[in-house]
Amino acid sequence: MFIVSLEYIKDLVEVDKHIDAHVSYLHKFYAQKIFLFSGRKVPRTGGVIMANCTSLEQLQKIIEQDPFHRAAVARYQITEMIPTMSADNLNMFKEYI
């Protein structure tokens, strides 16, 4: 599982030009059950995506499809994690060690 932290590197006026395409991109990977949740940072300096990918390489290929990436309006920091604790309704994502 991966946490993707996006940081905008362009003004919000430029970011907003790509919002609709970015939302469509998110919907595509929610439909494939790869993205689990996402949202804006507060203050609005970027966003966060929780992704259930099989590998870092798979995630990098997915990020390359993001309109924000293609327009170079955001940079991405990826953190891999192994969920070992969760709320009961999220147990399906836990890995037991």
C-alpha positions in Angstrom: 0.0 0.0 0.0 1.2 3.5 -0.8 0.6 7.0 0.3 1.1 9.5 -2.5 1.5 13.1 -1.4 1.2 15.7 -4.1 2.6 19.2 -3.7 1.6 21.9 -6.2 4.6 23.6 -7.8 2.5 26.0 -9.9 -0.1 28.6 -8.9 -3.6 27.4 -8.2 -4.8 29.2 -11.3 -2.7 26.8 -13.4 -3.6 23.8 -11.2 -7.3 24.5 -11.6 -7.0 24.3 -15.4 -6.4 20.5 -14.9 -8.8 19.8 -12.1 -11.6 18.2 -14.2 -9.1 15.9 -16.0 -7.5 15.0 -12.6 -10.9 14.1 -11.1 -11.6 11.9 -14.2 -8.2 10.2 -13.6 -9.0 9.6 -10.0 -12.4 8.0 -10.9 -10.6 5.7 -13.4 -8.4 4.2 -10.6 -11.2 4.2 -8.0 -13.2 2.0 -10.5 -10.2 -0.4 -10.6 -10.1 -0.5 -6.8 -6.6 0.9 -6.8 -7.3 4.2 -5.2 -8.8 3.9 -1.7 -9.2 7.6 -0.8 -8.0 10.9 -1.8 -8.4 14.6 -0.9 -7.0 18.1 -0.8 -4.4 19.2 1.8 -5.4 22.0 4.1 -4.3 24.6 3.3 -4.6 23.8 -0.4 -1.0 23.1 -1.3 -1.6 19.7 -2.8 -3.3 16.5 -2.1 -3.0 12.9 -0.8 -4.0 9.6 -2.4 -4.0 6.2 -0.7 -3.2 3.6 -3.3 -3.5 -0.2 -3.1 -0.9 -1.2 -5.7 1.1 -4.4 -6.1 4.4 -2.5 -6.6 6.1 0.8 -6.7 6.5 0.4 -10.5 2.8 -0.1 -11.0 2.1 3.1 -9.0 4.7 5.1 -10.9 3.0 4.1 -14.2 -0.3 5.2 -12.8 1.1 8.6 -11.6 2.5 9.2 -15.1 -1.1 9.2 -16.3 -2.2 12.0 -13.9 -3.0 15.2 -15.7 -1.3 17.1 -12.9 1.9 15.1 -13.6 1.6 15.6 -17.4 1.1 19.3 -17.0 4.0 19.5 -14.4 1.9 21.3 -11.8 2.7 19.0 -9.0 5.5 16.9 -7.5 4.9 13.5 -5.9 6.3 12.0 -2.8 5.5 8.2 -2.4 5.6 6.4 0.9 5.2 2.6 1.0 3.5 1.2 4.1 2.3 -2.1 5.4 -1.0 -1.6 7.3 -0.9 -3.6 10.5 -3.8 -1.9 12.4 -7.0 -0.4 11.1 -10.6 0.4 12.0 -12.8 -2.7 11.8 -14.4 -1.7 8.5 -10.9 -1.5 6.9 -9.6 -4.9 8.1 -9.4 -6.2 4.5 -6.3 -4.0 3.9 -4.3 -5.1 6.9 -1.3 -7.4 6.5 -0.5 -9.6 9.4 3.1 -10.1 10.2 
